[in-house]
């Protein structure tokens, strides 16, 4: 409160007149305050004779509507950012909510969630649409409406997992526990979509019972509720003699065909599926089933056990086989006719498995080591080969068949390939030696401890010259696209740099605001502006340029004529053109032009138009074409005879007459519609 | 519940991720050209190097930061990282044995210093001998557990104090991720009683 102490006399007796809004000191009479803002209610008289209070309704949320003069296209101007955000959010929520057919209560709740989210800064860094969708879905969950997240993602064309992430975050931050989805909620909705007609209710009830059965049979944990619904509805429909194909159900329920089939198969496995329709309606089986993934896991376990048993048996058989092989080999050797001379020296009588390597001949003494290694490895090879074959066979394979396999394979394939013949002897050696090196690699303490690190192996990682070249070649070929793009980009940047109009490209959204035109003269500015806006190619730029020029009456007729006309008008002025060697009226026109030009280049045309028309009022056909196009703007004196002449030889023949304002894009007075981005 | 009595759950560590720095700029092009086991991704500016011995994959940036994934234990991760530094050394960058200070060498080589080794993430898998009722479990553990069957079939249980996340499936298998092995083990111990409550009794 003001006016406790008077400035003049120091007295404290201040009188406040509310009606006049004054604060006056009663001691010395000096007025301390004038035009105090009062909170009185004022009344005005209506046309009907009654009186009503003066005032406006202000909304609780924001700062209230600021009255805009001249149209409401600056709706968001003048409000603070938070209010804008909330208003925007509210609008979007209503828009989305109406598409989902949510009632008003839900929408209000969603808006409350949104307000909470904004106050916790959860909208930062996230798309507004995502946050809105998450709020709406949260409401759907708490209210229990049958809307799926998939519906929302359909509407927004956004990946459902992205929405899900946002939703989870929102629920966590707002500490709202969304109740779990019950697939039973979706049944009425899908049933309606599948159009069962009169029996809709019955089918729904049957489907519900099926679902409950599924729940007890542990089919519903971890599964999408919509998939379960689909399966239940399909079965229920068939039970009531409705022919609903899988495709129809899928299109309604939005799951994949294979998912649906899988659910049906799982259901088939449960004992409930064995009941007839009537039995199902009456009886409810007591026992529960295991979840399908559990049974699958059990099956795998059983397979593994079988494998182990079989491999044990294999080992026993192995010994027998090798003894058989030895015997056979010896027999063959003895019975084989002596090889021809040249080959005889080359053939070796190695161990059994080297029958093929004997054909290769050239190997030396080191081969014997290889052979030992190879024979050792081949045993493993057998086991793996056969063990790999076993799980493929049915479980009924059993022992005897497994035992019968190895000899069959052997005879069919002939001598199995050895390590040497495959040429992988090197890597086998490496593997063996690596295994022996393993115990040495204890991790030591301390800084780059090289104790356990084997340099040889690391050396193998380094390519030599030729290999490096080949690799570089390959890489270049593979990434040719990318490299080419990079080169083009660089070339482009270099060229632009030369021309001096290189702009640093930031990878942001391009803002619509155009750069203000930098021009040295008004004429240049007009040109540039017209170029940008691409209004017309038929404008005579030279004329425009000369409009503003002080001196230099150009060699253009059009220019000369206004000069002379203007000169003809007034005698006093004629001197000045002579003295200044330039059209003074033009200069005066120019002067008038200039203030308008500097502030609003967009309206240059207007200014030019209106400036020129008054100046040579008695002119005939005004040859300055572009200004002739201006129909009306501002304070233009109307010259019917001139206008008639001017407008006819209009170059824009096909075009309807538009005002300059409209041509230049009407509403941009400098804030080019980027208000929406500004929250 | 007799949660801690005789249950010996084996927690299997499947992945350990670690980072370390070499305090010097690395020439990715050179590494890419001369290494046999590298993939050069020029568009993102990194090199992937895979080692066979501790089976790890390392992502190398030119700033000298290296991320190592694929190891199955913390020691192995450290070992693999050291091996990696060693191979970088062999490629022409000189490695010092000093951990902290960048020692100046008379010959003026670039020094690869093995510093800031840190295990960042450990991923482990564990199997419960029973199945779990997920909706019930979620209800009982409201703030920590979140279950969205439309999105993912498992319950996501977060322990803030340990900075660990567990994904609990209805079959009883649990996937744990945490900052180190100890945290992972503690997390499993912590969650076991809750999971035990909501188990499905085998009839």
Boltz contact constraints between the chains, C-beta under 6 A:
constraints:
  - contact:
      token1: [A, 149]
      token2: [B, 150]
      max_distance: 6.0
  - contact:
      token1: [A, 164]
      token2: [B, 151]
      max_distance: 6.0
  - contact:
      token1: [A, 168]
      token2: [B, 146]
      max_distance: 6.0
  - contact:
      token1: [A, 177]
      token2: [B, 142]
      max_distance: 6.0
  - contact:
      token1: [A, 180]
      token2: [B, 135]
      max_distance: 6.0
  - contact:
      token1: [A, 221]
      token2: [B, 134]
      max_distance: 6.0
  - contact:
      token1: [A, 221]
      token2: [B, 170]
      max_distance: 6.0
  - contact:
      token1: [A, 222]
      token2: [B, 153]
      max_distance: 6.0
  - contact:
      token1: [A, 222]
      token2: [B, 170]
      max_distance: 6.0
  - contact:
      token1: [A, 224]
      token2: [B, 150]
      max_distance: 6.0
  - contact:
      token1: [A, 293]
      token2: [B, 171]
      max_distance: 6.0
  - contact:
      token1: [A, 294]
      token2: [B, 131]
      max_distance: 6.0
  - contact:
      token1: [A, 294]
      token2: [B, 171]
      max_distance: 6.0
  - contact:
      token1: [A, 443]
      token2: [B, 75]
      max_distance: 6.0
  - contact:
      token1: [A, 443]
      token2: [B, 79]
      max_distance: 6.0
  - contact:
      token1: [A, 447]
      token2: [B, 97]
      max_distance: 6.0
  - contact:
      token1: [A, 447]
      token2: [B, 99]
      max_distance: 6.0
  - contact:
      token1: [A, 448]
      token2: [B, 82]
      max_distance: 6.0
  - contact:
      token1: [A, 448]
      token2: [B, 85]
      max_distance: 6.0
  - contact:
      token1: [A, 448]
      token2: [B, 95]
      max_distance: 6.0
  - contact:
      token1: [A, 448]
      token2: [B, 97]
      max_distance: 6.0
  - contact:
      token1: [A, 448]
      token2: [B, 114]
      max_distance: 6.0
  - contact:
      token1: [A, 453]
      token2: [B, 83]
      max_distance: 6.0
  - contact:
      token1: [A, 453]
      token2: [B, 86]
      max_distance: 6.0
  - contact:
      token1: [A, 458]
      token2: [B, 87]
      max_distance: 6.0
  - contact:
      token1: [A, 458]
      token2: [B, 90]
      max_distance: 6.0
  - contact:
      token1: [A, 461]
      token2: [B, 35]
      max_distance: 6.0
  - contact:
      token1: [A, 461]
      token2: [B, 36]
      max_distance: 6.0
  - contact:
      token1: [A, 461]
      token2: [B, 37]
      max_distance: 6.0
  - contact:
      token1: [A, 461]
      token2: [B, 87]
      max_distance: 6.0
  - contact:
      token1: [A, 462]
      token2: [B, 34]
      max_distance: 6.0
  - contact:
      token1: [A, 463]
      token2: [B, 34]
      max_distance: 6.0
  - contact:
      token1: [A, 463]
      token2: [B, 36]
      max_distance: 6.0
  - contact:
      token1: [A, 468]
      token2: [B, 33]
      max_distance: 6.0
  - contact:
      token1: [A, 468]
      token2: [B, 34]
      max_distance: 6.0
  - contact:
      token1: [A, 472]
      token2: [B, 33]
      max_distance: 6.0
  - contact:
      token1: [A, 482]
      token2: [B, 43]
      max_distance: 6.0
